[in-house]
Amino acid sequence: MFKVFLLRIIRGLGVFRLLKPLNRNKLLILCYHAYELRDESQAFPKLFIKADTFQKRLNTLQKAGYTVLPLSTGVDLLKRNQLHGYNAVITIDDGFHSVADVGIPILNQFNMPATIYLTTYYQQKQTPIFSLAVQYMFWQAEDRTPSLSELEPFSQQLSHAAHFDRQQLMWALIELGEDHLSQQEREQLAQKIATSLAIDYEAIRQDKLFTVMSSQQVQSCFSPNIDIQLHTHRHQLPVDQQLTTREILENRYALEQLLPKTYDHFCYPSGFWHKQHWPWLRAASVQSATTCEAGLNRPDTPLMALKRILDGEYISQVEFEAELYGFGELYRYFKRFVIKIKQTIEHARHTLNAQYAKRAK
């Protein structure tokens, strides 16, 4: 990849270290999702990371001189403009089984704190997350397509299914399961898809590839270094005050049944957010909210729209280092500058055209 090749040259020339002060006195928030148990990082490289890759990331973070803070501490220092040096926070979204099985033991090796944003609907169900399981089975099956007759009676609910290509069929099945079926029916459909594709769905269930942590795991992993916080109940956040409030309150209530503690930090599901959410979150006693928008956080960054750097197996080691040493922030600044220049030129062009058109009259 040309980008990786170029970054290696830039790093070799010592530019990374020269740019590192760009990250001083700011808050770098890293975002992870899940850890590979089998081969999930090949199917979902943005969501999954291998154990050895994660270990290398933490080692690099340590060697780069970063202090890894608990989320609450980092947010408080950011709010009061009291961050000094190089500071990072580690966040983990969703709370997959692999977080407890793989991620936390590695964090403990480095004595680094982290916050797990735990979604609770699938945590209570203890079944594989339907959309991920279906995508994974289609990926495993390579070019095989499930037979509609083998998916009955569910396939009867798909209009024009006979004309779908393989990808369209996969997303139609996911939409059917998520929007129209009960949890029990989703499991039945997942099993039928697996059978038709010659995939062992029971092995996916037993290996807990896409299953959220059990109640015992949640309680066991909570410690002075590992915090649990809000991530909605159903992993959705409509732009509607009543529905937003319901998602937060149901998520908080479910978490309080597992761990009676304070839950006042939040992560937008799938990174979707709108400024309209901010007052509703504050009214629900939320102190901070993280997005999936890349960047560093400064004292003027809204606490309801904190930026994060998403890491996963799709990110090379040199790209990760580019974020730690300031090149990533410089690149984003340059990109915003270029976009602003283009917008200015475009606006000037439209203004001139309007003036010429007016004079022509």
Buried (B, 14 or more C-beta within 10 A) or exposed (E): EEEEEEBBEBBEEEBBEEBBEBBEBBBBBBBBBBBBBBEBBEBBBEBBBBBEBBBBBBEBBBEBEBBBBBBBEBBBBBBEEEBEEBBBBBBBBBBBBBBBBBBBEBBBEBEBBBBBBBBBBBBBBBBBBBBBBBBBBBBBBEEBBBEBEEBEEBBEBBEEBEEBEEEEBBBBBBEBBBEEBEBEBBBBBBBBBBBBBEBEBEEBBEBBBBBBBBBEBBEEBBEEBBBBBBBBBBBBBEEEBEBBBBBBBBBBEBBEEBBEEEBBBBBBBEBEBEEEBBEBBEEBBBBBBBBBBBBBBEBEBEBBBBBBBBBBBBBBBBBBBBBBBBBBBBBBEEEEEEEEEEEEEEEEEEEEEEEEEEEEE
